[in-house]
Amino acid sequence: MPFDIASPAVLAAALLLDALIGDPRWLWSRIPHPVALLGAAADWADRAFNRPGSPARRLKGALLLVVVVAASAGLGLAVSRLSWSTAWGGILEALAAFSLIAQRDLHDHVARVAGALRRDGLGGGREAVSRIVGRDPDALDGHGVCRAAIESCAENFSDGVVAPVFWYLLLGLPGLAAYKAVNTLDSTIGHRTGRHLAFGWASARFDDLVNLAPARLSGLVVAAAAVATRGADPGRALRAMARDARRHTSPNAGWPEAAFAGALGLAVAGPRRYRGEAARGAWMGDGRARCTPDDIDATLRLYVRACALWAAASVGLLAWGP
């Protein structure tokens, strides 16, 4: 089979595998996960080159971004070319792509927050949500825990599902691998702190850039999925995006957050605390801010339909597009 930059069969297999099994612990406890390797490399570079008083920290951070992204794209290209040179090679590429998409894993992490709140109360909810958000869990009441879980589901629908597939559609496995490298660097060193403001500047800004289109697309996918979701309102999702998304502190996170909040009649984001410091933020949506575990359940129902719609649309585009 000749080399193709992106394959509908590979993408369909990767999305189906991820939806069914997510990140299997039995596998990743035996071999390192690709994203974990990227994070470890970023941590090592942070310790080695981002020392207090080190000169040219912004330049060093930019060089790190170039090296890691180029290496990731090159590895993705090598896997793609290798996979299509063998009879069963498509399986290799599908497995590589599957490891870089996070549909099931995100669903399960968010669902655990609702389960922990119901089973163990506020303390359990705070512990569960601390695994998926960066804000101070001890500063959250029960409604804040629920809002944080809903926001994480919305933002990571864009970062962990729509954006990886978007870049696979455009550039195949090299594009998907490069995107995950950028996103991992942003998560590791792209913080607005004294230590990382200069060293992580390039990673944070480039992550904003590569997510511009996927974030807006993800909001539209959520609005479309609301048509088939009981209790969700697609028109309200579109109005919330148009009104609120640009007021978010992030250039991208507001689009999926506003879409989920608007569709479900909720209000999320708003003021919050990170590392003991208060952060101002606009509300996404004009509904109830006093969210409950039932609202997390409703968010996950909409999320599942949005994932299915995006999977069908993206595979169909590859299979029948020009």
N, C-alpha and C positions, 0 to 999 in steps of 0.2 A: 504494500500500500504506500503511495507517495506521501511525503510529509505534508500535513496540513497544520496550520497554526492553531486551529481550534476544531474540536470534533463534537457534534451533538451527542454521539453515543457515549463518549468519555464524560461529557458534562452530565448527561442523564444518569450514568452509573454513579458518578461522584456524589451528586445530589441525593440520589436514592440511598446510597450507603450511609451518608451522613444523617439523613432523616431517620433511618432505621436503627443505627447503632451509635451514632455520635462518636465521641472519643473513647474507645474501649480501654479501660484501665489495664486489662491483662496484656494489651499490646504495648502501651506507652510506659508501663512499669518495667518492661524488658528492654525497650529501645527508646532513645530520647525523641520526643516530639519535635518536629521541625521548628515550631514557634518557640519551644523551650530552648532549643539551640540558639536561635536568633536572640532571644532575651539574654541568655548567658553570655553571648558574644558582646552584646551591648553593655552589659554590666561590667565585663572585663575591660572594655575600652573606656568606660566611664571612670573606673578606678585608675587605669593606667595613664590616661591623657587629660582628665578633667580634675586635676589637683588644684587646691586653693593657691592662688597666685600664679598659676601657669599662664604664660603668655599665649595670645592668639587662640583662645578657647573657642571662639565662634568659627574660626577657620578649621580647627581640628574637628569640630563637630560636623562641619560641612563635608570634610574629607571622609569622615566615618560613614556618613550617609551615602556618598558616592560609591565607596568600596563595598559596603554591605548590599546595597541595591543592585550594583553591577554583578556581584558574586551570586546573589539569589536569582537574578534573571538568567545568568549564564548556566547555573545549575538546572533551572527549569527548562531552558532550551536543550541542554544535553539529555535530560530525561525524555523530552518530547521526541527528539531525533532517535534516541535509542529505542523508545517504545514502538515507533512505526517501522523500525528495521527488523522486527521479529514478529512471528506469527501471532503471538499473544501479547504483544507489547502494549496494546491499548489498556490492558488491565493495569500495567505499571503506572501509566499516566493518570488513570482514573483514581488509583490509590493515592498518588501524590496530590491530586486536586482535592480529593475527599478529606485529606488531613489538614487542609488549609481553609475549610469552610466550617461554619459553627452553628448550623441550624439547631440540631438536637441538643448540643451542649448548652447553648444559651437558654433554650426552653427549660431544660432540667434545672439549671441554676436558679432561674427566676421562680419556677414552681416550688423549689425548696424553701424560698422565703415565705410564701403563703402557707406551706405546710408547717414550717417552724413556728410561725405566729399562732397558728391554730393549736398546735400541739404544746409548745413551750412558752407561749406568751411573748412579751416584748423582748426579753433577753435572748430567746432563741431566734427571733426575727432579726435582731441586731447582728447576732453572730453570722446568720446566713447571708444577710445583705452585705456584710463587710467583705465577703469574698468576691463581690462583683462590682462594688463602687469604691471610689477613693475618698469619699467624705467621712467625717467623724460619725461612726454609728452611735456612739453614746449620746450624741446631741439630738438624735432622732426619737420622736415619739412613734406610736404605732402607725399613725397616718403618714409620717415622714418615711418610715421604713417601706411602706407600700408604694409611696410616690417614687422613692429611690429605685425600687425594683422595676416599676413601670418605665421609668426613664432609661434604666439600663437595657431593658428589653427593646425599647424604641431605638436608642442610639446604636446598639449593637446589631439590630436588624440591618441597619445601613452598613456599619463597619465590618460585620462578620458574615453577612449573607449577600446583600445586594452588591456591595463594592467588589468583593473578590470575584463574583461571577461576571460583573460588568467588565473588569479588566481581563478576565479570561475570554470574554466575547471579543474584545478588541485585539488582544495580543497573545492569546493562548496561555499555556502554562507559564512561559516566561513572565507575562504580564501579571498573572495571579501571584507568582512567587515574589516578584518585585513589590507588588502592592502589600503583601503581608510583611515584607521586610520594612517598608516605610511605616506601616501601622504599628509594628512591634517596637521600632525605634521611638516613635512618638509616645507610646505607652511607657517606655522605659526611661527615656531621657528628655521627653518633650514637655516637661513641667515648668510652670512659671514660678520657679523658686530661685533663690539666690545662687544655688549650686548649678542649676540647669538652664537658667535663662539664656546664657550665651552659648554653652556647649550644645544644648538641645534645640537652639533656635531654628536651624536649617531643617531638622527632622519635623518639628512642629509645623513650620510653614509649608513644607512639602506635603505633609499629611493633609493639611487643610486643602491644598491644591488638588490632590488626587481624589479627594472625597467630594469636591464641589458638585459634580454631576450625579454620582451615586446617591448622595444625601437627598437631593431634590427628587430624584427618581424614586427613592424609597418612600417618600411621602406620598407620591402619586400611586404607588403600588398599594400602600395601606388604604388610601381612599377608595381605590378600586375594589380591594378585598372587603371593605366595609359593606359593599352592596350585597355580598353573600353571607354576612355575619349578623345573626340576630342581635338586636339591640344597638347596633352600630349605625352611624349616620354618615354616608360619604360626603354629603354637602357640607355638613358641619366640619368634617376633617379638612376639606379644601378651604373653607373660610378661616379656620384656625391657622392654617399654614400661611395664607395670604396676610393675615393680620399680625401674627405673633412671631413667625420663624426668624425674621430679620432682627428681632429685638433680643435674641439669645446671645449670650456672651461668646458662644462658638459660632463661626460662620456656617457650620453644617449641622450640628446636633439639633438645632431648633426645628428643622424640617420634619424628621420622623417623629420627634417628641410632640410637636404641635398636631401632627396628623393623628397619632394614637389618642392624644388627649381630646381633640375635637371630636373624633369619631365616637368616643365612649362617654362624652359629656363630663370630662374631668379637667382638672388644672394641675399641671406638674411643673417641675423646675422651681422658679422663684428663689428667694434667698436660701443660702445653705452655708455649711461650715466645712472647711478643709484644713486639716492639721491645726486645729484650734483657732483658725482665723475665719471671721465672717466674710462671706462673698455675696455681693448683691447680684440679683438676677431677675429677669422678667418672667412672668408666668406664661406658660404655654397652655392655651385653652382657657375658656372662661366658665368652666363647670365647677364641680366639687373638688376642693383640695383635700377634704377629709376622706382620703382613699382607704379602702379596706381590702382584706384578702380576696373578697369576691371580685373586686376590681382588677386584681392581679389575674384571677382566673379569666375574666373577660378579655383582658389584654392578651393573654396567651391564646385564647380562641381566635382572636383577630390575627395574631402573629402567625399561627399555623396556616390560616387561609392566605395570608400575604406571602408566606414562603412557598406554598403550593402554586399560587398564581405566578410568582416570579420564576419559579422553576419551569413551569409550562411555557411561559412567554420566552424565556431565554433559550431553552432547548428548541422550541419552535422556530425562533429567529435563526438559529444556526442551521436547522434542518431545511427550512424552506425560504430563508432569506436570500438576497442576491449574492 
